[in-house]
Amino acid sequence: MFGLNQEKLGQLVDLINQEKLDAMLLFSSRADSRLSLWLANILCPSAFHYLLITKERSYFIEVSYRVEALSRITNLPVVPFADEDLIDQFLKDHLKNFKRIGLAGDIPYYHLKYCTAETVDLHTAVVSLLVDKNSEAIAGIKASVDCLSASLQMLRAEMRPGWSAKRIAQKLASYLLDLDATPAFNTSVAIGAELKTSTIAIPSEKSIWSENNPLLIDCGAKLGGYYTDITRMFFVEESSGLQAAYQNLCLAQRQTAEKIRAGTSLQQLYQTMKSELSLVNLDSRSLEAADLGHGIGYALHEDPMFFRKENANFLLQAGNIITIEPEIICEDLRIRVEDMFLINQHGSTCLTSKI
């Protein structure tokens, strides 16, 4: 059972007071449930739901046939409405006593078309509050990183050429479970020719790691509600040209991380990455800004989402934790590295450097 993150809730109540609001209405959908994840660490259980926050109480608003499912995973009250097609009428009646309401999330305009309260768009302000990580969260994320690090170290010591991709993924999952963590997502294991089209591959018994094939693992851990996400490549032939390119990719990533800090925009980060790739003689033309990274911590993917064009001018803040995961094409194969970085006022710290 999950309640709200009390510190984050307190920050939102402070925002309610600051903006002189009666309430705040947060919207989550199956496609974008970030607000629910950050505040309550739950995935959205239906097509959409609302979280209403006032100075005195907080509760979900959910379609009636999904109330039971939501109630099983949260200890917050759930107020039901009968018909998804009549959500506009329900909100009109439910919010009639509020004069001024703050809004966050991608609320469909027609949901509030009958609402008479003055509305204030607080989405940017709410996201700004929620992407910041406090000392408790940072400690929890580091603990999750430690579990992933230990699991990968055990995997690296044991795995050999001849192992299938499926065996590699299953072995990593077993190590994580032994440490009371779980995989944050389905581990991706791409081998050899699979990297011609993508760095993401479903682990298969037929895909075998051999001396002539590079191995890429994209994996993560979840521990205590905190998420980690990294990508590593492995090579049997130590002197391969592809391995040298991968090492230079890692170098360009680290050099980029050394040049970002609070106040750096995502667009600046992307341009810096391209420049650093050129400095290590890697072709940056296949680098895509959309795949360069994302926020992480309370959920696997959080703002700032690099793939959102509207986030190009998003300024990193002290306390943000992001991934930087450059992927380029080299020798007709895709190579990628991914690490997690904590942003501070004067630079950034790699949280996954020991993995």
N, C-alpha and C positions, 0 to 999 in steps of 0.2 A: 504494500500500500504506500502510495506516495503522497506527501503533502507538498506545499509550496516551499521553495527555497526562501527561507525567512529573510535573509539579508537582501535578496533581490526584491522580494515583496516590499520590504521596508523602503527601498529606494524608489519603487513605483508609488508608494503612498506619499513619500516626500514630494514626488513630482505632481501628484494630485493636489497637494497643498500649495505648492509653488505656483501652479497654473490656476489655482482657485476653482477646482473642478468638484463636481458632486461624485463622479465615478470615472472609472477607466474601463473601456471595453476592448478586450484583446481577441482577435479572431485567428483561428488556426484551421487549416484545411489539410486533407491527406497529402496534397502536393507540397504544402509548405507549413510544417508543424513546428517551426523553430521556437515560437513563443511558448508553446506547451512544453517542449523539451527543456528549454532553459529554466522555466519556472517550476515545472512539476516532474521533469524527467519522464514524461510519458509520450508515446506516439499517439497521434490523433486517431481515435477509434472509429471514426465514421467520415462521411463526406465533409462535414464541417462541424465545429462547435465554437462556443464563445466562453471566455472567462471574464466575469464581471468583478472588478475590484473597487471597493469603497473604503472609506477610512475605518469602518467598523468590521467588515466581513468580505469574504471572497467566495465565489461559487461558480460552477460551470453551468452553462445553458446548453442543453443537448436534446436532440430529437428523441422522443420517448422510447422507440424500439432499441436505442443504443444506450439507454441509461444504465441498464444492468451491467453491460460490459464495461462502461466507464467507471461505475461504482466499485467494481472488483479491483481496480488499480489505483484508486485515489480515495483518500479519506475526506476530501472536500465535499460539501453538499452539491447535489446536481438538481437543477430545476429543469423539468422536461417541457417540451412543446410537442404538440400532437402531429403536426404535418409540416414536412420540409418545405412544401410549396407555399405555406402560409407564414413563414418566418418573419416576413415584413409586418404582418398584422400582430404577431406575438410580440415582437420587439417594440412596436408602437405602444402597446398596452403595458408592457413590462417596464419600459423606460419613461413612462409619462410623468413621473414625479421628479425626474432629474432635469435641471435647467441647463447644465453645462457638462458635457461628457468628452473625455479624451479618447481618441481612437488609435489603435495600433494593429498592424496586420493588413493583409490585402482584402479588406471587407468589400464584398460586392455591393455596389451602390444601391441596388434595388432592395437590399435587406433593410436599409434605413430610410427608405423613401417616405415613410409616414412618420418618422421620428420628428418631434417638434423641438427637441432640445438643441441648444447651440453645440456644435461639434468642433473639436480642436484636433488637428492631425498631429499626433505625437509619435508616429511610427519611427522617425529618425532618432528622436530623443530616447525612445524605449530601447531600440536596437543598440544605441550607443551605450546605454547603461548595462545591457545584458551581455555584450561581448567582452566587457572588462572582467578579468579574473582576479578575485581577491586572494589573499595568502592561503586561505584554507583550500580553495579550488586548485591553486597552483601546486600545493602539496599533494592533493589527491591525484592530479594529473601526473606528477612526477612518480608517484607510487605505481600508477598504471604503466608508465614508461618502464619502470624498473622490472615489472613482471614481463613485459614484452621483450626487454633486453635479455633477461635470464632465459626465457623460452627460446629465443633465437640463437643464443650462444649454445644451448644444449642441442638444438637442431643442427647447427653448423658443425658441431663436433661429431655428430652421428651420421648425417646424410652422406651418401656416396653416389657417384655415377652408376646408373642402373636403376635408381629409384624412380618411381613414377611420380607425376605431379600430384596425384591424389594421395599417395603415401606421404609426401612432404607436407601437404596441407593437414592431413589427419594427425601426423606426429606433432606439428606445431600446436594444434588445438589441444592435444592431450597434455602437453607441457603447460599450457596456459591454465587448463582446468586443475592441474596439480597445484598451481599457485593461487587457486581460488579466483582466477580471472576467467573471462570468456572471450572468444574472438569477437571483435567489434563489428565484424561483417564477414561474409564468406571470403576466405583467403583466396587471392588470385595467384596462380602459379603458371607463368608463361615460359615455354621452353623453345629455343631454336626458331624454326620457321613460323611459329605462332606470333613471333614479334614482328613479322613483316606487316601485319595489319593492325595489331593492337598490343598494348601492354597488359590488357585484361584478358584472362582466360579462365574458364571453369576447369578446375583440376580433374584430370582424366587418368585412368589406368593406362591408356594407350600412349600418353605423352611421357617419354622417358628422357631423363637427363643423361647426356653422354659427354664424352670428352670434347666433342666438336660443337656442342650446343651451349650457348649462354642460358642462364637461368635467372628469371626475374620473379621475385616474391613481393606482392603488395598485401600487407597484413596490418592488423591492429588488435588492440586489447581493450576490454572494458572491465574496470575494477572500481567498485564503490560508486558506480554511476558516472565515472569519468572515462573519456575516450582517448585513444592514441591511434596513430596512423603513420606508417612508414613504408617505403619501398627500397629494396636492396637487390643488387644483381650479383651473381656468382659465376665464376669462370673456372674451368678445370685447367685450361692451357694458360699459364701465368703470363706468357709473352704475347698473347693475341692482340691484334690491333684494336679490336672492339673493347677489350679490357682497358687499354690505354685511353681510348675515347671516353669510356665510363669514368675513369679516374679524373680526367680533365673536366667532365661534366660535374662531378662532385666538387672539384676545385672552384669552378665557376659559380656553383650554388653557394659555397661558403664565402666566396669573395662578395657576392651579392648581399648575403645576409649581414656582412660586416658594414655595409653601406646604408642599411635601412635603420630607421628609428621612428619614434613617435613623431608624427607629422609627415612622414613619407606617404605619398599616394600610391594606390595600386598600379596606376599607369607608370609612375616613376620606377616602381619595383620591376615592372615588365621591361622597361627600357634599359634599366641597369643590368638585368639578366641577359638581355641580348648583347649588350656591350661586353660583358664578362665572357660570354661564349666566344665572341670574336677574338678576345685576347688570348684564349687558349686554343685558337685555331679550330674551333668547331663551327659548323654551318648553322646559323641561328634562324634561317628562313623557315624551318619546320616547327619552330617554337610557337606555341599558341598561348595567348594570354588567358584564354578560357580554361586551360588545363593547368595553370601555374600554381594554383593553391586554393585554400579555403580556411576559414576559421574552424577551430576544433576545441573540444574540452567538455562542455556540458552535453554536447551532441557530437556525432561524427562529422557532420557538415553544418557549420554555422556561418553567419555573417562575420567578416566580409567574404561573400561568395565571389571569387574572381570572375566567374563566368557571366555574372550579371553586368551588362554594359553600363547600367546606371551606377555601378560601384567603381567605375574607373577612377573617379576623383575622391573615393573614400580615403580618408586620412587615417593611417594606423595610429592607435592610441597606446599609451603605456598600460600594460596589463592584457593587451590582446595576445592570444596565442594563435598562430597561423601555421599552415604547412607551406613550404616552398618545394615544388615538385616538377622541375623542368624535364620535359620529354622532347627529344629530337630524333631525327632519322640519321643513322650512320651505317654505312655499308649495307644499305637496304633493310636494316633492322631498326626497330625503335628501342632506344635506351632511355632509362629514367631513374632518377633518385628522388627520394622524398624524406624530408625531415620536418620536425616541429620546432618553431622558434617563438620564444617569449619576447615581446617588444617592450623596450623601456625607453626612457627619455633620451638616452645617449647611444643606443644601438639595439642589438638583439642578442639573445642567448639561445644556443641550440640545446634543446631538451633531450634530443635523441642522439647526441654525438657519440655515446658509448656503444651504440648498437651497430 
